[in-house]
């Protein structure tokens, strides 16, 4: 387990009425979604049923050259993906979109989320002769959709039937030979929206920031359980699975995952984070000289704290923008120095000040301790840490990499003990009663990581590496 909650994956899809440079559009869309996954990126272009594929480990800008995009050719449909692995490792074969060949054509699939019953589904499929090439739950989804496609006359019926079998979190963008399909699971764990460009192209994306990046106009979010089908440039919807489950959008989309300029289910991410800071200022006031945030997701919450408390807001850290998830430090001593490389306090702002330090979460506490040590070394007189989420006490089975509770510091220590461990004068978390009001209304959120109440029952085989265990580690 790492010392932070890692990003989700990001999905993108475009249907252009006229054969166009959809690869370039997908590239810009994925660039805007880069924050959701930095392990790998991929684009599939569909030119009248002929699929061209480019997938690569690394960031979007490193994965595609102009020559790569040119070689993908022109087409009516493109499907893209940026990945952070929540099931399966970052091996090359796990890079998405997944492309499948079957006797009714081809299919390309991008997935954001995590199935809760993928282990059981895969076991049954393998018993019937299925051969898997990846260690991801996304391939399980693809396999089941193809299995259903062989029974039904269209891809949308196959997807609808597959939804009766798969459980958990999934926002999907799928290309068949002639259609673009977008799907959001019945709980709506992960965001998915659609928009249109001036030339009539239809876009699906994990966040609205991707629409902004390509000058597309936001139309609306897909409803939980909704299937959107684009054929011959026209869009239609299947709502059979809508309203069958309570809405359970991951609250961490607002706290941490999403880009602040995105709007999810009608609510501004930036304003939600500012509202979290305001709640913190009311419930956990502090006598301090300045309020600073830990970049990036702590900045808006720090601004909200400042606005509510009237304590001046300051930029307390400089962040190295060229350090991504590709930064690897193999030894513990190097890992500890990694914080210094990524963040550096501005000493003239910090020195001699009583500081309110705002961050989005504390997982193990080691990174928080290092950040606090940096502030002390910069001359901070007092440090009062405020967290824009309640204590993280339970694992998440819907798409983050916190798949067990063993390393969660809030499971083993009280708030006072955590404050002592990380070395702050005081520590305050967002109150549980406030967490569902970050958007100004409680429209249904998943907050299982704060209390263990899961909207969809998790499997006993839920580890990120469940398809990569050694024989001696197999629980079945």
For each residue, the residues with C-beta under 8 A, 3 or more apart:
1: 363 364 401 402 404 406 407
2: 6 363 401
3: 363 364 365 366 367
4: 361 363 367
5: 252 256 257 360 361 363 392 400 401 402
6: 2 84 86 325 400 401
7: 35 36 37 38 84 257
8: 36 37 84 86 112 113 190 206 253 257 399 400
9: 36 37 81 82 83 84 86 96 110 111 112 113 206 399
10: 30 33 34 35 36 37 81 82 112 205 206 207 210
11: 33 79 80 81 110 111 112 171 172 173 192 204 205 206
12: 26 29 30 33 78 79 80 81 110 173 203 204 205 206 210
13: 26 77 78 79 80 110 173 174 175 180 182 203 204 205
14: 22 25 26 29 77 78 180 201 202 203 204
15: 76 77 180 201 202 230 233
16: 19 20 22 25 75 76 77 199 200 201
17: 76 199 200 201 233
18: 76 199
19: 16 47 74 75 76
20: 16 25 74 75 76 201
21: 24 25 69 74
22: 14 16 25 26 45 74 75 76 77 78
23: 26 27 43 45 69 72 73 74 75 78
24: 21 27 28 69
25: 14 16 20 21 22 28 29 78 201 203 214
26: 12 13 14 22 23 29 30 43 45 78 79 80
27: 23 24 30 31 43 60 64 69 80
28: 24 25 31 32 213 214
29: 12 14 25 26 32 33 80 203 205 210 211 213 214
30: 10 12 26 27 33 34 41 43 60 80 81 82 210
31: 27 28 34 60 61 213
32: 28 29 205 207 209 210 212 213 259
33: 10 11 12 29 30 36 37 82 205 206 207 209 210
34: 10 30 31 37 38 59 60 82
35: 7 10 257 259
36: 7 8 9 10 33 82 84 112 206 207 257
37: 7 8 9 10 33 34 40 41 81 82 83 84
38: 7 34 58 59 82 84 324 325 326
39: 57 58 83 84 85 90 325
40: 37 55 56 57 58 63 82 83 90 94 95 96
41: 30 37 55 56 58 59 60 63 64 80 81 82 83 95
42: 53 54 55 56 63 80 81 83 95 96 97 110
43: 23 26 27 30 53 54 55 64 69 72 78 79 80 81 97
44: 51 52 53 78 79 80 97 99 108 175
45: 22 23 26 51 52 72 73 74 75 77 78
46: 49 50 51 75 76 77 78 79 106 108 175 177
47: 19 50 51 52 73 74 75 76
48: 75 76 177
49: 46 105 106 177 178
50: 46 47 75
51: 44 45 46 47 99 106 108 175
52: 44 45 47 71 72 73 75
53: 42 43 44 72 97 99 108
54: 42 43 63 64 68 69 71 72
55: 40 41 42 43 63 92 95 96 97
56: 40 41 42 62 63 64 95
57: 39 40 63 90 92 95
58: 38 39 40 41 62 63 326
59: 34 38 41 62 63 324 326
60: 27 30 31 34 41 63 64 82
61: 31 64
62: 56 58 59
63: 40 41 42 54 55 56 57 58 59 60 68
64: 27 41 43 54 56 60 61 68 69
65: 68 69
66: 69 70
67: 70 71
68: 54 63 64 65 71 72
69: 21 23 24 27 43 54 64 65 66 72
70: 66 67 73
71: 52 54 67 68
72: 23 43 45 52 53 54 68 69 78
73: 23 45 47 52 70
74: 19 20 21 22 23 45 47
75: 16 19 20 22 23 45 46 47 48 50 52 78
76: 15 16 17 18 19 20 22 46 47 48
77: 13 14 15 16 22 45 46 175 180
78: 12 13 14 22 23 25 26 43 44 45 46 72 75 175
79: 11 12 13 26 43 44 46 97 108 109 110 173 174 175 180
80: 11 12 13 26 27 29 30 41 42 43 44 97 110 173
81: 9 10 11 12 30 37 41 42 43 95 96 97 110 111
82: 9 10 30 33 34 36 37 38 40 41 60
83: 9 37 39 40 41 42 90 94 95 96
84: 6 7 8 9 36 37 38 39 325 401
85: 39 88 89 90 94 136 401 464
86: 6 8 9 113 114 399 400 401 464
87: 114 115 118 135 136 137 138 464 466 467
88: 85 91 94 134 135 136 137 464 465 467 468
89: 85 94 135 465 468
90: 39 40 57 83 85 94
91: 88 94 135
92: 55 57 95
93: 133 134 135
94: 40 83 85 88 89 90 91 134 135 136
95: 40 41 42 55 56 57 81 83 92
96: 9 40 42 55 81 83 109 110 111 136 138
97: 42 43 44 53 55 79 80 81 108 109 110 175
98: 108 109 110 111 134 136 138 139 142
99: 44 51 53 106 107 108
100: 106 107 108 109 142 143 146
101: 106
102: 105 106 107 146 149 150
103: 150
104: 149 150
105: 49 102 176 177
106: 46 49 51 99 100 101 102 176 177
107: 99 100 102 142 145 146 149 155 174 175 176
108: 44 46 51 53 79 97 98 99 100 174 175
109: 79 96 97 98 100 138 141 142 145 172 173 174 175
110: 9 11 12 13 42 79 80 81 96 97 98 172 173 174
111: 9 11 81 96 98 136 137 138 141 170 171 172
112: 8 9 10 11 36 169 170 171 172 190 192 206 399
113: 8 9 86 168 169 170 171 185 189 190 398 399
114: 86 87 118 137 168 169 170 397 398 399
115: 87 118 121 137 140 141 166 167 168 169 170
116: 167 168 169 397 398 456 457 458 459 462
117: 120 121 166 167 168 459
118: 87 114 115 121 122 137 140 166 168 459 466
119: 122 123 459 461 462 466 467
120: 117 123 124 459 461
121: 115 117 118 124 125 140 144 165 166
122: 118 119 125 126 130 132 137 140 467
123: 119 120 126 127 476
124: 120 121 127 128
125: 121 122 128 130 132 140 143 144 147
126: 122 123 129 130 131 132
127: 123 124
128: 124 125
129: 126
130: 122 125 126 143
131: 126
132: 122 125 126 135 139 140 143 467
133: 93 139
134: 88 93 94 98 138 139
135: 87 88 89 91 93 94 132 465 467 468
136: 85 87 88 94 96 98 111 139 140 467
137: 87 88 111 114 115 118 122 140 141
138: 87 96 98 109 111 134 141 142
139: 98 132 133 134 136 142 143
140: 115 118 121 122 125 132 136 137 143 144 166
141: 109 111 115 137 138 144 145 162 166 170 172
142: 98 100 107 109 138 139 145 146
143: 100 125 130 132 139 140 146 147
144: 121 125 140 141 147 148 162 165 166
145: 107 109 141 142 148 149 155 158 159 162 174
146: 100 102 107 142 143 149 150 158
147: 125 143 144 150 151 162
148: 144 145 151 152 157 158 159 161 162
149: 102 104 107 145 146 152 155 158
150: 102 103 104 146 147
151: 147 148 158 161
152: 148 149 157 158 161
153: 157
154: 157 158
155: 107 145 149 158 159 174 176 179 181 229
156: 159 160 179 181 227 229 238
157: 148 152 153 154 160 161
158: 145 146 148 149 151 152 154 155 161 162
159: 145 148 155 156 162 163 172 174 181 183 227
160: 156 157 163 164 227 238 240 241
161: 148 151 152 157 158 164 165
162: 141 144 145 147 148 158 159 165 166
163: 159 160 166 183 185 186 225 227 241
164: 160 161
165: 121 144 161 162
166: 115 117 118 121 140 141 144 162 163 170
167: 115 116 117 456
168: 113 114 115 116 117 118 185 189 397 398 456
169: 112 113 114 115 116 185 187 189 190 250 398 399 456
170: 111 112 113 114 115 141 166 183 184 185 189 190
171: 11 111 112 113 182 183 184 185 189 190 191 192 206 222
172: 11 109 110 111 112 141 159 181 182 183 184
173: 11 12 13 79 80 109 110 180 181 182 183 204
174: 13 79 107 108 109 110 145 155 159 180 181 182 183
175: 13 44 46 51 77 78 79 97 107 108 109 179 180 181
176: 105 106 107 155 179 181
177: 46 48 49 105 106
178: 49 231
179: 155 156 175 176 229 230 231
180: 13 14 15 77 79 173 174 175 202 204 229 230
181: 155 156 159 172 173 174 175 176 227 228 229 230
182: 13 171 172 173 174 192 194 204 222 227 228
183: 159 163 170 171 172 173 174 192 222 226 227 228
184: 170 171 172 188 190 192 222 223 224 225 226
185: 113 163 168 169 170 171 188 189 190 224 225
186: 163 224 225 241 242 244 245
187: 169 224 245 246 247 248 446 455 456
188: 184 185 223 224 225 247 248 249 265 444
189: 113 168 169 170 171 185 248 249 250 398 399 446 455
190: 8 112 113 169 170 171 184 185 206 249 250 253 398 399
191: 171 206 207 221 249 253 258 262 264 265
192: 11 112 171 182 183 184 204 205 206 221 222
193: 204 205 206 207 208 211 218 219 220 221 222 264
194: 182 202 203 204 205 219 220 221 222 228 235
195: 202 203 205 208 211 216 217 218 219
196: 200 201 202 203 216 217 219
197: 200 201 203 214 215 216 217
198: 215
199: 16 17 18
200: 16 17 196 197 233
201: 14 15 16 17 20 25 196 197 216
202: 14 15 180 194 195 196 230 233 235
203: 12 13 14 25 29 194 195 196 197 210 211 214 216
204: 11 12 13 14 173 180 182 192 193 194 222 228
205: 10 11 12 13 29 32 33 192 193 194 195 208 210 211
206: 8 9 10 11 12 33 36 112 171 190 191 192 193 210
207: 10 32 33 36 191 193 210 258 259 262 264
208: 193 195 205 211 212 218 261 262 263 264
209: 32 33 212 213 259 261 262
210: 10 12 29 30 32 33 203 205 206 207 213 214
211: 29 193 195 203 205 208 214 216 217 218
212: 32 208 209 215 216 261
213: 28 29 31 32 209 210
214: 25 28 29 197 203 210 211
215: 197 198 212
216: 195 196 197 201 203 211 212
217: 195 196 197 211
218: 193 195 208 211 263
219: 193 194 195 196
220: 193 194
221: 191 192 193 194 264 265 266
222: 171 182 183 184 192 193 194 204 226 228
223: 184 188 226 239 242
224: 184 185 186 187 188 242 245 247 248
225: 163 184 185 186 188 239 240 241 242 243 244 245
226: 183 184 222 223 237 238 239 241 242
227: 156 159 160 163 181 182 183 237 238 239 240 241
228: 181 182 183 194 204 222 235 236 237
229: 155 156 179 180 181 235 236 237 238
230: 15 179 180 181 202 233 234 235
231: 178 179 234 236
232:
233: 15 17 200 202 230
234: 230 231
235: 194 202 228 229 230
236: 228 229 231
237: 226 227 228 229
238: 156 160 226 227 229 241
239: 223 225 226 227 242 243
240: 160 225 227
241: 160 163 186 225 226 227 238 244
242: 186 223 224 225 226 239
243: 225 239
244: 186 225 241
245: 186 187 224 225 248 455 456
246: 187 444 455
247: 187 188 224 443 444 445
248: 187 188 189 224 245 444 445 446 455 456
249: 188 189 190 191 253 264 265 443 444 445 446
250: 169 189 190 253 257 398 399 445 446
251: 254 255 389 435 436 438 445 446 447
252: 5 255 256 257 389 400 449
253: 8 190 191 249 250 256 257 258 264 269
254: 251 258 264 267 269 272 273 276 438 439
255: 251 252 272 273 276 297 360 361 388 389 438
256: 5 252 253 297 360 361 389
257: 5 7 8 35 36 250 252 253
258: 191 207 253 254 262 264 269
259: 32 35 207 209 262 269
260: 269 270 273 296 297 299 300
261: 208 209 212 269 270
262: 191 207 208 209 258 259 269
263: 208 218 266 267 268 269
264: 191 193 207 208 221 249 253 254 258 267 269
265: 188 191 221 249 439 443
266: 221 263 439
267: 254 263 264 271 272 438 439 440
268: 263 271 272
269: 253 254 258 259 260 261 262 263 264 272 273
270: 260 261 273 274 300
271: 267 268 274 275
272: 254 255 267 268 269 275 276 438 439
273: 254 255 260 269 270 276 277 297 300 301 304 388 438
274: 270 271 277 278 300 301 303 304 307
275: 271 272 278 279 304 437 438 439 440
276: 254 255 272 273 279 280 301 304 388 389 430 434 438
277: 273 274 280 281 300 301 302 303 304 305 306 307 308 358 386 388
278: 274 275 281 282 304 305 307 308
279: 275 276 282 283 430 431 434 437 438
280: 276 277 283 284 301 304 305 358 386 387 388 428 430
281: 277 278 284 285 304 305 306 308 309
282: 278 279 285 308
283: 279 280 428 430 431 434
284: 280 281 386 426 428 429
285: 281 282 309
286: 309 311 354 356 384 386 426 428
287: 354
288: 291 311 353 354 355 356 382 384
289: 311 312 353 354 355 381
290: 311 312 313 314 316 349 353 354 355 356
291: 288 302 303 305 306 309 311 312 313 314 355 356 358
292: 302 313 314 315 316 317 349 350 355 356 357 358
293: 298 299 300 301 302 303 316 357 358 359
294: 297 298 299 317 343 357 358 359 360 371
295: 298 299 317 319 343
296: 260 299 319
297: 255 256 260 273 294 300 301 360 388
298: 293 294 295 301 302 358 359 360 388
299: 260 293 294 295 296 302 303
300: 260 270 273 274 277 293 297 303 304
301: 273 274 276 277 280 293 297 298 304 305 358 360 386 388
302: 277 291 292 293 298 299 305 306 313 356 358
303: 274 277 291 293 299 300 306 307 313
304: 273 274 275 276 277 278 280 281 300 301 307 308
305: 277 278 280 281 291 301 302 308 309 311 356 358 386
306: 277 281 291 302 303 309 310 311 312 313
307: 274 277 278 303 304 310 313
308: 277 278 281 282 304 305
309: 281 285 286 291 305 306 356
310: 306 307
311: 286 288 289 290 291 305 306 356
312: 289 290 291 306
313: 290 291 292 302 303 306 307
314: 290 291 292 349
315: 292 318 346 349
316: 290 292 293 345 346 349 350 355 357 375
317: 292 294 295 343 344 345 346
318: 315 343 344 345 346
319: 295 296 342 343
320: 323 341 342 343 344
321:
322:
323: 320 327 341 342
324: 38 59 327
325: 6 38 39 84
326: 38 58 59
327: 323 324 338 341 342
328:
329: 334 335 337 338
330: 334
331: 334 335
332: 335 336
333: 336 337
334: 329 330 331 337 338
335: 329 331 332 338
336: 332 333 339 370
337: 329 333 334 340 341
338: 327 329 334 335 341 342
339: 336 342 343 367 370 371 374
340: 337 343 344 370 374
341: 320 323 327 337 338
342: 319 320 323 327 338 339
343: 294 295 317 318 319 320 339 340 371 374
344: 317 318 320 340 374
345: 316 317 318 349 350 374 375 377 378
346: 315 316 317 318 349 350 378
347: 350 351 378 379
348: 351
349: 290 292 314 315 316 345 346 353
350: 292 316 345 346 347 353 355 375 378 379 380
351: 347 348 378 379 380
352: 379 381
353: 288 289 290 349 350 379 380 381
354: 286 287 288 289 290 380 381 382 384
355: 288 289 290 291 292 316 350 375 380 381 382 383 384
356: 286 288 290 291 292 302 305 309 311 384 385 386
357: 292 293 294 316 371 372 375 383 384 385 386 424
358: 277 280 291 292 293 294 298 301 302 305 385 386 387 388
359: 293 294 298 362 368 371 385 386 387 388
360: 5 255 256 294 297 298 301 387 388 389
361: 4 5 255 256 387 388 389 392
362: 359 365 368 387 391 392 409 410 418 422
363: 1 2 3 4 5 367 392 402 407 408 409
364: 1 3 367 407 408 409
365: 3 362 368 369 409 418 421 422
366: 3 369 370
367: 3 4 339 363 364 370 371
368: 359 362 365 371 372 385 422
369: 365 366 372 373 421 422 423
370: 336 339 340 366 367 373 374
371: 294 339 343 357 359 367 368 374 375
372: 357 368 369 375 376 383 385 422 423 424
373: 369 370 376 377 423
374: 339 340 343 344 345 370 371 377 378
375: 316 345 350 355 357 371 372 378 380 383
376: 372 373 379 380 383 423
377: 345 373 374
378: 345 346 347 350 351 374 375
379: 347 350 351 352 353 376
380: 350 351 353 354 355 375 376 383
381: 289 352 353 354 355
382: 288 354 355 425
383: 355 357 372 375 376 380 423 424 425
384: 286 288 354 355 356 357 424 425 426 427 428
385: 356 357 358 359 368 372 419 422 424 426 427 428
386: 277 280 284 286 301 305 356 357 358 359 427 428 429
387: 280 358 359 360 361 362 391 427 428 429 430
388: 255 273 276 277 280 297 298 301 358 359 360 361 430
389: 251 252 255 256 276 360 361 392 429 430 435 450
390: 429 430 431 432 435 447 450
391: 362 387 410 415 429 450
392: 5 361 362 363 389 402 408 410 449 450
393: 405 408 410 411 449 450 451 452
394: 405 408 448 449 450 451 452
395: 402 403 404 405 408 449 462
396: 399 400 402 403 448 449
397: 114 116 168 403 448 454 456 458 459 462
398: 113 114 116 168 169 189 190 250 446 448 456
399: 8 9 86 112 113 114 169 189 190 250 396
400: 5 6 8 86 252 396 403 449
401: 1 2 5 6 84 85 86 464
402: 1 5 363 392 395 396 408 449
403: 395 396 397 400 462 463 464
404: 1 395 407 463
405: 393 394 395 408 411
406: 1
407: 1 363 364 404
408: 363 364 392 393 394 395 402 405 411 412
409: 362 363 364 365 412 413 418 421
410: 362 391 392 393 413 418
411: 393 405 408
412: 408 409
413: 409 410 417 418 421
414: 417 418
415: 391 418 419 427 428 429
416: 419 420 427
417: 413 414 420 421
418: 362 365 409 410 413 414 415 421 422 427
419: 385 415 416 422 424 425 426 427
420: 416 417 423
421: 365 369 409 413 417 418
422: 362 365 368 369 372 385 418 419 427
423: 369 372 373 376 383 420
424: 357 372 383 384 385 419 427
425: 382 383 384 419
426: 284 286 384 385 419
427: 384 385 386 387 415 416 418 419 422 424
428: 280 283 284 286 384 385 386 387 415
429: 284 386 387 389 390 391 415
430: 276 279 280 283 387 388 389 390 434 435
431: 279 283 390 434 435
432: 390 435 447 450 451
433: 437
434: 276 279 283 430 431 437 438
435: 251 389 390 430 431 432 438 445 447 450
436: 251 442 445 447
437: 275 279 433 434 440 441 442
438: 251 254 255 267 272 273 275 276 279 434 435
439: 254 265 266 267 272 275 443
440: 267 275 437
441: 437
442: 436 437 445
443: 247 249 265 439
444: 188 246 247 248 249
445: 247 248 249 250 251 435 436 442
446: 187 189 248 249 250 251 398 455
447: 251 390 432 435 436 450 451 453
448: 394 396 397 398 451 452 453 454 455
449: 252 392 393 394 395 396 400 402
450: 389 390 391 392 393 394 432 435 447
451: 393 394 432 447 448
452: 393 394 448
453: 447 448
454: 397 448 457 458
455: 187 189 245 246 248 446 448
456: 116 167 168 169 187 245 248 397 398
457: 116 454
458: 116 397 454 462
459: 116 117 118 119 120 397 462
460: 475
461: 119 120 466 475 476
462: 116 119 395 397 403 458 459 466
463: 403 404 466 469
464: 85 86 87 88 401 403
465: 88 89 135 468 469
466: 87 118 119 461 462 463 469
467: 87 88 119 122 132 135 136
468: 88 89 135 465
469: 463 465 466 473 474 475
470: 473 474
471: 474
472:
473: 469 470
474: 469 470 471
475: 460 461 469
476: 123 461
